[in-house]
Amino acid sequence: MINTVVEAGAEALTADALDPFIDIEEEINRLRREKNAVILAHYYQSPEIQDIADFVGDSLDLSRKAAETDADMIAFCGVKFMAECAKTLSPNKLVVLPDGEAGCSLEDSCQPEDFKKFREKFPDHLALSYVNCSAEVKALSDIIVTSSNAKSILDQIPPEQKLIFGPDRHLGAYLAKESGRDMEIWPGTCIVHEQFNERELVKLMVRHPEAKVAAHPECPENILKHADHVGSTRSLLEFVTLSEGQEFIIATEQQIIHQMELAAPDRTFIAAPGPDGTCNCANCPFMALNDMEKLYLAMLNEAPRIEMPEDLRLAALAPLQKMLDMSPTQQVKKSVAA
């Protein structure tokens, strides 16, 4: 597997050498101005990172927004596959991420060599891959999808066309049920959404009988069947903001609740419980690797940064562009794809 993360060199400033009295937020803002940087934060980042970001959103939407700016540097507060997407769409921009070890269980579950063998077993199948995968797996795919556009893209594919879907089996099963399509599904899962417990969720619903349940489709079916709304992170945010009701149980990574509280401060949001009745499982350990100090050091040192061979970038771009072509409202500037 190609390592696209270049770590800082020996000469780089480290956390141990930081002035303990430094104002990290002020220094981040200084570097943002001096280096013409745009800071991106996924919904699953800590509130303080979300609050300092130029854009907060889901992974691909953030990369598209960054591509449309004239920034020289993209500081992506998320995980590695997200930063790779940003580099794929913005090859001439420097892309850094606070922690080079911030990976993803879905990406880890679907190694390129294994996915290649899986594809070879179904040579007449079209491969749809969820954006939560490595650049190498994207390069082996025909069309990339997100949780928000996957159903509409599926609907554009002729019903007789056989399909592969990966790497999330729960999202794949949800899409198969919603679309009526029979798909060969890769068996990966998200470690956060996998941990939600049906019994504990039902107990929470009993304690909050007026609460509506909003769930991400990466959750297992036994969680989704209790949901009043199933959708992408952005869709969940829109649902709790626009629908009637005062209480909402949120079955996804709980840091998104920060944006929900900002958008609807008069409403109550409750994180869905884990196996022991707590909501600790709703924190992604990979997302949690990023913090303000690491963001500052990444911008200062210009590393960890994403670098990938041009042939890999172009191969990963092709199925991304196919998705954009099939999503009229999500076009990027033509110059981005060149």
C-alpha positions as CSV (number, residue, x, y, z in Angstrom):
1,M,0.0,0.0,0.0
2,I,1.3,3.4,-0.9
3,N,2.0,5.7,2.0
4,T,0.7,9.1,1.1
5,V,1.5,10.8,4.4
6,V,4.9,12.6,4.7
7,E,5.8,13.3,8.3
8,A,7.7,16.3,9.5
9,G,11.5,16.1,9.4
10,A,14.0,16.1,12.3
11,E,14.3,19.9,12.1
12,A,10.5,20.5,12.7
13,L,9.2,22.0,15.9
14,T,7.7,19.4,18.2
15,A,5.1,19.7,20.9
16,D,7.8,19.2,23.6
17,A,9.5,22.3,22.4
18,L,6.4,24.6,22.4
19,D,6.4,27.6,24.6
20,P,3.9,26.7,27.4
21,F,2.5,30.2,27.3
22,I,1.9,30.4,23.6
23,D,-1.6,31.4,22.5
24,I,-2.4,28.5,20.1
25,E,-5.5,30.0,18.6
26,E,-3.7,33.3,17.9
27,E,-0.8,31.5,16.3
28,I,-3.1,29.4,14.1
29,N,-4.8,32.6,12.9
30,R,-1.4,34.2,12.2
31,L,-0.3,31.2,10.2
32,R,-3.6,31.1,8.3
33,R,-2.9,34.7,7.2
34,E,0.8,34.3,6.5
35,K,0.5,31.0,4.6
36,N,-2.8,31.8,2.9
37,A,-4.3,28.7,4.4
38,V,-7.9,27.4,4.6
39,I,-8.8,25.3,7.7
40,L,-11.4,22.5,7.2
41,A,-13.0,20.7,10.1
42,H,-15.2,17.6,9.7
43,Y,-18.4,17.5,11.8
44,Y,-16.7,14.8,14.0
45,Q,-13.9,17.1,15.2
46,S,-13.8,18.7,18.7
47,P,-15.8,21.9,19.2
48,E,-12.7,24.1,19.5
49,I,-11.4,22.9,16.1
50,Q,-14.9,23.3,14.5
51,D,-15.0,26.8,15.9
52,I,-11.7,27.9,14.4
53,A,-12.3,26.3,11.0
54,D,-13.2,28.3,7.8
55,F,-15.5,25.5,6.8
56,V,-17.2,22.7,8.8
57,G,-18.9,19.9,7.0
58,D,-18.7,16.4,5.6
59,S,-15.6,15.1,4.0
60,L,-16.1,15.5,0.2
61,D,-18.0,18.8,0.5
62,L,-15.1,20.2,2.5
63,S,-12.6,19.2,-0.2
64,R,-14.8,20.8,-2.9
65,K,-15.1,24.0,-1.0
66,A,-11.3,24.1,-0.5
67,A,-10.8,23.5,-4.2
68,E,-12.8,26.6,-5.0
69,T,-10.7,28.9,-2.9
70,D,-7.4,30.5,-3.8
71,A,-5.7,29.1,-0.7
72,D,-2.1,27.8,-1.0
73,M,-2.5,25.5,2.0
74,I,-5.4,23.2,3.1
75,A,-5.3,22.2,6.8
76,F,-7.7,19.3,6.9
77,C,-8.9,18.5,10.4
78,G,-10.3,15.0,9.8
79,V,-8.7,11.7,8.8
80,K,-6.2,10.6,6.1
81,F,-8.7,9.6,3.4
82,M,-10.3,13.0,3.6
83,A,-7.0,14.8,3.2
84,E,-6.2,12.5,0.2
85,C,-9.5,13.7,-1.3
86,A,-8.5,17.3,-0.8
87,K,-5.2,16.6,-2.5
88,T,-6.9,14.7,-5.4
89,L,-9.1,17.7,-6.1
90,S,-6.4,20.4,-5.4
91,P,-3.1,19.0,-6.6
92,N,-1.4,22.4,-6.6
93,K,-2.3,23.1,-3.0
94,L,-0.3,22.0,0.1
95,V,-2.5,19.7,2.1
96,V,-1.6,19.1,5.8
97,L,-3.4,17.2,8.5
98,P,-2.8,17.6,12.2
99,D,-2.0,13.9,13.0
100,G,-0.7,11.6,10.3
101,E,-1.9,8.6,12.2
102,A,-5.6,9.7,12.0
103,G,-6.9,6.8,9.9
104,C,-10.3,5.2,9.5
105,S,-11.6,1.7,10.4
106,L,-13.4,1.5,7.1
107,E,-10.2,2.3,5.2
108,D,-8.3,-0.1,7.3
109,S,-10.8,-2.9,6.6
110,C,-10.4,-2.5,2.8
111,Q,-6.8,-2.9,1.8
112,P,-6.1,-2.2,-1.9
113,E,-4.6,-5.6,-2.7
114,D,-7.6,-7.4,-1.1
115,F,-10.1,-5.1,-2.8
116,K,-8.4,-5.8,-6.2
117,K,-8.9,-9.6,-5.6
118,F,-12.5,-9.0,-4.6
119,R,-13.1,-7.1,-7.9
120,E,-11.5,-9.8,-9.9
121,K,-14.0,-12.3,-8.6
122,F,-16.8,-10.2,-10.2
123,P,-15.4,-9.0,-13.5
124,D,-18.8,-8.0,-14.9
125,H,-19.7,-5.9,-11.8
126,L,-19.5,-2.1,-11.5
127,A,-17.7,-1.1,-8.4
128,L,-19.3,1.7,-6.3
129,S,-17.0,2.7,-3.4
130,Y,-18.0,4.8,-0.4
131,V,-15.7,7.9,-0.1
132,N,-14.4,6.5,3.2
133,C,-11.6,4.5,1.5
134,S,-8.0,5.1,0.5
135,A,-6.9,6.8,-2.7
136,E,-5.7,3.3,-4.0
137,V,-9.2,1.8,-3.4
138,K,-10.8,4.8,-5.1
139,A,-8.4,4.1,-8.1
140,L,-9.7,0.6,-8.3
141,S,-13.3,1.7,-8.3
142,D,-15.7,2.9,-11.0
143,I,-17.8,5.4,-9.1
144,I,-17.3,7.0,-5.7
145,V,-20.4,7.8,-3.6
146,T,-21.2,9.6,-0.4
147,S,-23.9,8.7,2.1
148,S,-25.9,11.7,0.8
149,N,-25.8,10.9,-3.0
150,A,-25.4,7.1,-3.1
151,K,-29.1,6.4,-3.6
152,S,-29.5,9.0,-6.5
153,I,-26.4,7.6,-8.2
154,L,-27.7,4.0,-7.8
155,D,-30.9,5.1,-9.4
156,Q,-29.0,6.2,-12.5
157,I,-27.4,2.9,-13.1
158,P,-29.3,0.4,-15.3
159,P,-31.1,-2.2,-13.2
160,E,-29.4,-5.1,-15.1
161,Q,-25.9,-3.8,-14.3
162,K,-24.4,-6.0,-11.5
163,L,-22.8,-4.1,-8.7
164,I,-20.1,-4.2,-6.0
165,F,-20.3,-1.9,-3.0
166,G,-17.7,-1.2,-0.4
167,P,-16.3,-0.8,2.1
168,D,-19.2,-0.3,4.6
169,R,-21.5,-3.3,4.8
170,H,-24.2,-1.5,6.8
171,L,-24.4,1.4,4.3
172,G,-24.4,-1.1,1.5
173,A,-27.2,-3.1,3.1
174,Y,-29.2,0.0,3.7
175,L,-28.8,1.1,0.0
176,A,-29.7,-2.4,-1.2
177,K,-32.9,-2.3,0.8
178,E,-33.8,1.3,-0.3
179,S,-33.0,0.7,-4.0
180,G,-34.0,-3.0,-4.3
181,R,-30.6,-3.7,-5.9
182,D,-28.7,-6.9,-5.3
183,M,-25.1,-6.0,-4.6
184,E,-21.9,-7.8,-3.7
185,I,-21.0,-6.0,-0.5
186,W,-17.5,-5.7,1.1
187,P,-17.7,-6.6,4.9
188,G,-16.2,-3.5,6.4
189,T,-17.7,-1.4,9.3
190,C,-17.2,1.8,11.1
191,I,-16.1,1.2,14.7
192,V,-18.2,4.1,16.0
193,H,-21.5,3.2,14.3
194,E,-21.0,-0.5,15.0
195,Q,-21.0,0.0,18.7
196,F,-24.5,1.4,19.1
197,N,-26.7,-1.0,21.1
198,E,-30.3,-1.7,20.2
199,R,-31.4,-2.7,23.7
200,E,-29.8,0.4,25.3
201,L,-31.3,2.6,22.5
202,V,-34.8,1.3,23.2
203,K,-34.4,1.9,26.9
204,L,-33.3,5.5,26.1
205,M,-36.3,6.0,23.8
206,V,-38.6,4.8,26.7
207,R,-37.1,7.4,29.0
208,H,-37.5,10.1,26.3
209,P,-40.8,9.1,24.6
210,E,-41.1,12.4,22.6
211,A,-37.5,12.2,21.3
212,K,-36.9,11.6,17.6
213,V,-34.1,9.3,16.5
214,A,-31.7,10.5,13.8
215,A,-29.2,7.9,12.6
216,H,-26.4,7.7,10.0
217,P,-26.7,4.8,7.5
218,E,-23.4,3.4,8.7
219,C,-25.3,2.1,11.7
220,P,-26.5,-1.6,11.7
221,E,-30.0,-2.3,10.6
222,N,-31.2,-3.0,14.1
223,I,-30.5,0.6,15.0
224,L,-31.8,2.1,11.7
225,K,-35.2,0.4,12.1
226,H,-35.8,2.7,15.2
227,A,-34.8,5.9,13.4
228,D,-37.2,8.6,12.4
229,H,-34.6,9.9,10.0
230,V,-31.7,8.1,8.3
231,G,-29.2,10.2,6.4
232,S,-25.7,11.7,6.0
233,T,-24.1,14.0,8.6
234,R,-25.4,17.0,6.7
235,S,-28.9,15.5,6.4
236,L,-29.0,14.7,10.1
237,L,-28.1,18.3,10.9
238,E,-30.9,19.6,8.6
239,F,-33.4,17.1,10.1
240,V,-32.9,18.2,13.7
241,T,-32.9,21.8,12.7
242,L,-36.0,21.8,10.5
243,S,-38.3,19.1,11.9
244,E,-40.7,19.5,14.7
245,G,-39.8,18.3,18.2
246,Q,-37.6,19.4,21.1
247,E,-35.6,16.2,21.8
248,F,-33.4,14.2,19.4
249,I,-31.4,11.0,19.9
250,I,-28.3,11.1,17.7
251,A,-26.9,7.8,16.4
252,T,-23.6,9.0,14.9
253,E,-20.3,10.4,16.1
254,Q,-21.4,12.8,18.9
255,Q,-19.2,15.7,18.0
256,I,-21.8,16.7,15.4
257,I,-24.0,17.7,18.3
258,H,-21.9,20.8,18.6
259,Q,-23.2,22.0,15.2
260,M,-26.7,20.9,16.1
261,E,-26.6,23.0,19.3
262,L,-25.3,26.0,17.4
263,A,-28.1,25.7,14.8
264,A,-30.9,24.9,17.2
265,P,-29.9,26.1,20.8
266,D,-33.5,25.6,22.0
267,R,-33.5,21.9,21.4
268,T,-32.0,18.9,23.3
269,F,-29.7,16.4,21.7
270,I,-28.8,13.1,23.3
271,A,-26.0,10.8,22.0
272,A,-27.2,7.3,21.3
273,P,-25.8,4.8,23.9
274,G,-23.2,2.1,23.6
275,P,-23.2,-1.5,24.8
276,D,-23.1,-0.6,28.5
277,G,-25.6,2.2,28.3
278,T,-23.1,5.0,28.0
279,C,-22.3,7.2,25.0
280,N,-18.5,6.9,25.1
281,C,-18.5,4.7,22.0
282,A,-19.8,7.6,20.0
283,N,-16.4,9.2,19.9
284,C,-14.2,8.3,16.9
285,P,-10.7,7.6,18.3
286,F,-9.1,8.5,15.0
287,M,-10.8,11.9,14.8
288,A,-9.9,12.5,18.4
289,L,-6.2,12.3,17.5
290,N,-6.4,15.8,16.1
291,D,-6.2,18.8,18.5
292,M,-5.4,22.5,18.3
293,E,-1.7,22.1,19.2
294,K,-1.2,19.5,16.4
295,L,-3.1,21.8,14.0
296,Y,-0.7,24.6,14.8
297,L,2.4,22.4,14.4
298,A,1.1,21.0,11.1
299,M,0.6,24.4,9.6
300,L,3.9,25.6,11.0
301,N,6.0,22.6,9.9
302,E,3.9,22.0,6.7
303,A,3.7,18.4,7.7
304,P,2.3,15.8,8.1
305,R,1.3,16.5,4.5
306,I,-0.3,14.5,1.7
307,E,1.8,13.6,-1.3
308,M,0.8,11.0,-3.9
309,P,2.1,9.9,-7.3
310,E,0.4,11.7,-10.1
311,D,-0.8,8.5,-11.7
312,L,-2.5,7.5,-8.5
313,R,-4.1,10.9,-8.1
314,L,-5.5,10.8,-11.6
315,A,-6.7,7.2,-11.2
316,A,-8.5,8.2,-7.9
317,L,-9.9,11.4,-9.5
318,A,-11.6,9.5,-12.3
319,P,-14.3,7.8,-10.2
320,L,-14.7,11.0,-8.1
321,Q,-15.3,12.9,-11.3
322,K,-17.8,10.3,-12.4
323,M,-19.7,10.8,-9.2
324,L,-19.6,14.6,-9.7
325,D,-20.9,14.2,-13.2
326,M,-23.8,12.2,-11.9
327,S,-24.5,14.8,-9.2
328,P,-25.4,18.0,-11.1
329,T,-25.6,20.1,-7.9
330,Q,-22.1,19.0,-6.8
331,Q,-20.0,20.1,-9.7
332,V,-16.5,21.4,-9.2
333,K,-14.7,23.8,-11.4
334,K,-13.3,22.1,-14.5
335,S,-9.8,23.4,-13.6
336,V,-9.9,21.3,-10.4
337,A,-10.1,18.1,-12.3
338,A,-7.3,18.9,-14.7
